[in-house]
Amino acid sequence: MAETAPSHNNKSFWNELCGSHLFSFLGLKEINKDSLAVFDKAYFKMYPYLKNYVRNEFLNAKDVLEIGLGFGSLSQHIMGSCKTYIGLDYSENPVKIVNDRAEMSGLSATAKALNGDARDLPFENEKFDTVVSIGCLHHTGDTRKTIDELYRVLKPGGHAIIMLYNKNSFRKKIVNPYKYFVAKRRKKYDNYNEYTRASYDANAKGEAAPIVDLYSKKEIKELFARFSKIKIKTENFDNYLFVWFGKEIYWPREYFLKNLAKIMGLDLYIIATK
Ligand SMILES: C[S@@+](CC[C@H](N)C(=O)[O-])C[C@H]1O[C@@H](n2cnc3c(N)ncnc32)[C@H](O)[C@@H]1O
């Protein structure tokens, strides 16, 4: 399902690094080795399952491409574990931070980030053992093309580890319609499409990401049909605040990660073998 703003500038939107909210929330100001270490610890605490997908068997002694870099926490993990690392992002700031990370960690000889578009990868066929892309392809406007491209650059037997938003999540199916139509969040956004996009990714001003596409497991199986094997799992959940007889009850997302998130979680994690 396409949720795209009528006119958009994806490149400039993502120049505000995704993770900027978390960086400020942690009280961090300047980007340096120490602040990034604090940020990365918080990032992996928030996504405790992530390294179970991007696991060592797909990294150790492998040539790895990562697409969609953001603040680069996962990039840092991958570049420290693989043989060679290339990060690719459409926007300049994610590329800069990942190159700075490589330099700060003394890994520039084997790790670098480049500016480029997931829809038209600037690499020869069958170059990589592993392609990782977490929360990016659904922002490109042509997820199918990006999957064809990553299939092309993967070696036979190589793996793609991808996260795409789940169309059948608790948020999308139940919470968003309630919040928009009943709890009147529509006051802030022009239409339901814009509200939906903002509920997934918004910048510091609260503006919605220009392109956010969501997928069902069935659609993902179809998109990855050329791969010989595919596994899909559901992860991630929101925090919830309920009001019960005037009393506020807060349910942190950690309560849901091992139960409801496995059924109606926000994200679909895909491991596909070429
Ligand atoms: C939501 S962030 C995810 C970043 C990181 N993987 C994470 O999980 O924190 C999406 C990233 O995808 C990048 N992106 C968006 N469209 C892209 C495209 N067509 N090609 C490459 N990167 C793109 C954005 O610049 C941004 O850094």
The ligand as a MOL file (V3000), in Angstrom:
LIG
                    3D

  0  0  0     0  0            999 V3000
M  V30 BEGIN CTAB
M  V30 COUNTS 27 29 0 0 0
M  V30 BEGIN ATOM
M  V30 1 C 14.0010 5.1020 8.9910 0
M  V30 2 S 15.6790 5.3330 8.4850 0 CHG=1
M  V30 3 C 16.3640 3.7700 8.9790 0
M  V30 4 C 17.8130 3.8770 9.3270 0
M  V30 5 C 18.4530 2.6820 10.0220 0
M  V30 6 N 18.4650 1.5070 9.1640 0
M  V30 7 C 17.7720 2.3960 11.3440 0
M  V30 8 O 17.1000 1.3590 11.4470 0
M  V30 9 O 17.8960 3.2020 12.2580 0 CHG=-1
M  V30 10 C 15.5460 5.2100 6.7110 0
M  V30 11 C 16.8400 5.4890 5.9780 0
M  V30 12 O 16.6450 5.1330 4.5910 0
M  V30 13 C 17.2530 6.1200 3.7630 0
M  V30 14 N 16.6220 6.1200 2.4370 0
M  V30 15 C 15.3930 6.5810 2.0820 0
M  V30 16 N 15.1840 6.4160 0.7530 0
M  V30 17 C 16.3090 5.8150 0.2560 0
M  V30 18 C 16.7140 5.3800 -1.0550 0
M  V30 19 N 15.9120 5.5160 -2.1180 0
M  V30 20 N 17.9370 4.7990 -1.1840 0
M  V30 21 C 18.7740 4.6580 -0.1210 0
M  V30 22 N 18.4540 5.0680 1.1270 0
M  V30 23 C 17.2380 5.6360 1.3180 0
M  V30 24 C 17.0520 7.4110 4.5400 0
M  V30 25 O 17.9420 8.4210 4.1090 0
M  V30 26 C 17.2720 6.9600 5.9900 0
M  V30 27 O 18.6110 7.0800 6.3900 0
M  V30 END ATOM
M  V30 BEGIN BOND
M  V30 1 1 1 2
M  V30 2 1 2 3
M  V30 3 1 2 10
M  V30 4 1 3 4
M  V30 5 1 4 5
M  V30 6 1 5 6
M  V30 7 1 5 7
M  V30 8 2 7 8
M  V30 9 1 7 9
M  V30 10 1 10 11
M  V30 11 1 11 12
M  V30 12 1 11 26
M  V30 13 1 12 13
M  V30 14 1 13 14
M  V30 15 1 13 24
M  V30 16 1 14 15
M  V30 17 1 14 23
M  V30 18 2 15 16
M  V30 19 1 16 17
M  V30 20 1 17 18
M  V30 21 2 17 23
M  V30 22 1 18 19
M  V30 23 2 18 20
M  V30 24 1 20 21
M  V30 25 2 21 22
M  V30 26 1 22 23
M  V30 27 1 24 25
M  V30 28 1 24 26
M  V30 29 1 26 27
M  V30 END BOND
M  V30 END CTAB
M  END
